[in-house]
Amino acid sequence: MPEVFQGYSDTQIILDCTEIRCQTPSSLLLQSEVFLNYKSHCTCKGLIGMAPHGAVPSGDKEILKQSGIVAILNPSMAIMVDKGFLVED
């Protein structure tokens, strides 16, 4: 464990939200879900967790599985992901 965490030996995971700017939806209902007043634009947020020693405890497949996204899709729908996001199964 890095020296800066020596006083926090019970810490198992460090969480942070990250966000990326996204296109403004045409639907006012959807806009209300993604618009941030303090930034004055729309963003999509994601949660990331990392162990104190630097490892991300879950891989892409596990995060996708736990998100529940696949359960709301039907077999005719496609998912577009980054080339390093290996979720073909």
N, C-alpha and C positions, 0 to 999 in steps of 0.2 A: 504494500500500500504506500502511495506517495507520502512523503514527510508531512505535507500540509494537512493530511487527514489523520495524523497520529492522535490528535485530541478528539477525534470523532470515530472511534473504533466500532461503534454500534451502527454506523451508517452503512446500509446495504445497497442503496441506489440513490442516484442524484437525478432529479427530474427537472425538465425545463420544457417550455412550449416554444416552438419556433413558428414563424409565420412567413408566408410569401404573398405578395400582392397578386390579386386576381382580377379578372375582368368583372365589371359591374353587371350583375344580372338584370335582365329586363323586368323581371317580376319584383314588385315592391316587397312582397313577403320574403323572397330570397335575399333581397338587398338588406333587409333588416337583420338577417342572420349573419351576414358577412361584413357589414359596414362598421368601421371603427371611427367613432367621433374624434378621438384624440389624434388619429392619424389622417383623417379626412379621405380615406379610400377603403376599398374592399380588400380583405385578406382571408386566406385560408390558413387555419392553424393546425399544428400537429404536435403531439406529445412525444418526447424522446426521453429515454431513461438510460443511464450509464452507471456502471459499477465504479466505485472510487479508484480502482486500479486501471480504469480506462476501457474496459470491455463493455460492449453493448450486449446486454444479457439475452436478447431475443433477435433471431434473424428475421429476414423479410417474410418468409413463409409463416412463421409463428405470429408475427405482428398482423399480417393479413388475416390469418385464421381467427385471431382474437378480436379483430375489429368488427366482425360480423358482416362485412361488406359482401362477401361471396354469397351469403344466405339470402340477400335481397336481389341477387341477379338471377336471370334465367339462362339456360344453356345457349340461347341464341345471342346473348350479349357478350361483348368483348371488353377487355380491360387493357388500357395502354399504360405501360410502365417504362421506367428507365432500363437501359440495356443490362445493368448489373442487378436488376430486381428479378431474381430467378423464381418464378411462380407458375411454371407451365402446368404443373399437376392440377 
